[in-house]
Amino acid sequence: MISVDNINKLPVIIIKKIIGLINNNRLTTDYFQLTLIDKRWNRYCKETIHFLEFNNTDISELPKVLSSFRSTSTLSLKQCKVNLSQLSILIKSLENLIDLNILYCNFLNQQQQQQQQQQQQNSIENENDNNINNIKFKLKEFIKELKDHSNLINLELAFNQMDSELLNELTTLVNLPEYYKIKLTINLMTSSSTICVINEIMSGNKSIIGSLDLNHCKIGKGSIGSGNVGLVGLSEFSNILKTTNQLSLSTLDLSYNQLSDESACILADGLSSNRSIQSLNLSFNDIKKKGSIAIAKSLSINSSITSLQFSCNSLQQEGTLAFSKMIALNQSLTDLNLSNCKLSLVSILSPPSPTIAAIATTSATTKTTTSSSSTSSTTSTITGEIEEGVNETELQSSIGITFKNSLGKNKSLKSLNLSRNLIDNLAVEYIASALSLNRSIVNIDLSSNRIGDQGAKLLSRSIAYNENTMIATLNLSSNCIEDSGASSFSDIIINNKTLTQLDLSINWINSNGIIQLSKSFELLSQQQSLSPITSIDFSCNTICHKGAKYIGSFLKNSKLKHLNLFSNNLEALGAIKLAKSLSLIKDNLNLTQLDLSSNSLGNYGVSVLANQLITNNTIKSISLSQSLITSIESSPISQSTATSPTTTEITNNSNNTPSDNNNIVVSDGVLSLVKLIKENNVIEFIDLSYNSIGAIGAKEISLALKSNRTITNLDLSCNSIGDIGATAIANQVFPFNNVLSRLSIYNNKISSVGAKSIVDNLIKNHTLFTINLLANNIDNDLLIPITKRLEHSLPKN
């Protein structure tokens, strides 16, 4: 793909003609659609194309016209088949190239290069020697030639499962100038020797690698005593990290590397002295208490790391205590992820003091002071306190309190993830106490724990009454919270001025909890105030139609933009009450995104809601997936008196050639959606997946989309639209709609008959770039031209 402003708005037939003028009607490559053109277009290309991108493409034979794009500053190749010799020539011609990205590409081997060169020699006479390179061109030769480029600075290389020969050729990177900034990714290696190659590069040129991703490379497997290559290499790597001058490595990803306690201790030794790494990922390893203690000690000294991903390791009690003390001492970390780490704030043998909650309340109103200490004192303190042999009784009683005190006075953390740690209503007391004091945390994730109503109440009070809190996002999804716990968030709604996103999904909240929360919003109305909350997720609860009645209070007295009511048993009556709420607050609505999927709204419920949304001027995204929408009226609530066709009639018509169904009475649900699509001028995304819209409904919706000028994303997955529906979309939407860019018709019983209509009409469309046709019965021969068109390609003549 070649990215050029507005190029895809040109009619395909014109582009095809222009290309024909240049190449004697022969496309030397069939993977992009662009301006290859005459002199005027050639000049335009030189001056305007700044970004070249090729994705999942065979570009082993690069078109010579690309060398004329002298203004290009970025060249990106992802999952492509590449001839390195030709690529090297192209890069030399792109004089203003600054960024080069070669990601997960397949390089032609020597034999393939020679075969291609022989073909070129046989087909082209008097070829310029610069364009046919007969040397055995390998990755190392390619890298060597990069150093002579006048402007190239940023190089990104990514590989999966490299063979040993190609891996060793990477050592040539050491010869590149020091001003190069390389982002290097090597994944899925079967040998642990990868780290040794990295050591050779970094020891020879310390400033060359700025970002290093080595996940799934088996670096930590085994032990030093067993002579494991990975651990020996990790030890050398750790020594390189101690370098205080010139080292440019700022991002390090060692996730999924089987790092053990021993390897974590080795790495921690280097991190203690390192001053360059800012982002560190150690997730999904086998680090337990000893390794966790070592990492915590190193971070207590380290002053450069701002982000630590440590999820899916095993802190246990000792590790939790070590990290708790580190939080107090470290003043650089802004993002800490301890998800699924067996965090242990409360010992099974020693439950927390019942006075913790009282301490939190008192502390929230008490002005705290902190005193500074020297780095050497800090180091000796944590070294002395965190030891494997710490007294068990002391350990049991101090973990939670240490965590509370440390987090309470920390001034740097902005994001804290403690999800999936089995935190219960006892352990959450310490967290709540800490949040009542903390002045820095903006985002906190406590999802998939078991804090219950009591924990919810503690958290709500700590956030609501901390005048200095900065918390903007609170995630309490999947925490066994019922109505009592949900009602407690009234304190936050009334008193807090910072929280903007609240996630209470996958809990046990019903209509009573919603009613209590609505009262707090009504109280704000009396105070002529608005809640700062912009997003609430109530998905997978049971608020039912009784709760839906009170949603209007949420919308009227807040800045709410996103509301998720997925799977809440609303049914048709809930849709009616929600529609009424929307009608009463028409002038005050800020809502832009509404999810009502999996609520069994039925045709009548969808009809009432759609009719209300026609005049809505703010909602841009509406999700009605799994809403029991059918193409013909089946609901007893329907006002239609027409006789519905039998199921046999629908089945017989669903997969035949297109035909008129004059005797079919379309359901109110579909007709209201059609009217919504025709008349609403705001909605950009509609999800109608997993309904029973069928071919009849698809035809009606296609006619509405023909004139729609706002919808860019439509999901009709799993609706049994068949070939008739697919043909209707292809005939009515593709040639006339110039807005729709994403369309999903996944699993719709479409055969090659419907796909043929898509192929015939897709060439007439210039905006659609994504079509999901998976799980249909379509021949590959028809999918190929569709794929090419969506990649901004021309089908072969």
Order of alpha helices (4+ residues) and beta strands (2+ residues): beta-alpha-alpha-beta-beta-beta-beta-alpha-beta-beta-alpha-alpha-beta-alpha-beta-alpha-beta-alpha-beta-alpha-beta-alpha-beta-alpha-beta-alpha-alpha-alpha-beta-alpha-beta-alpha-beta-alpha-alpha-beta-alpha-beta-alpha-alpha-beta-alpha-beta-alpha-beta-alpha-alpha-beta-alpha-beta-alpha-beta-alpha-beta-alpha
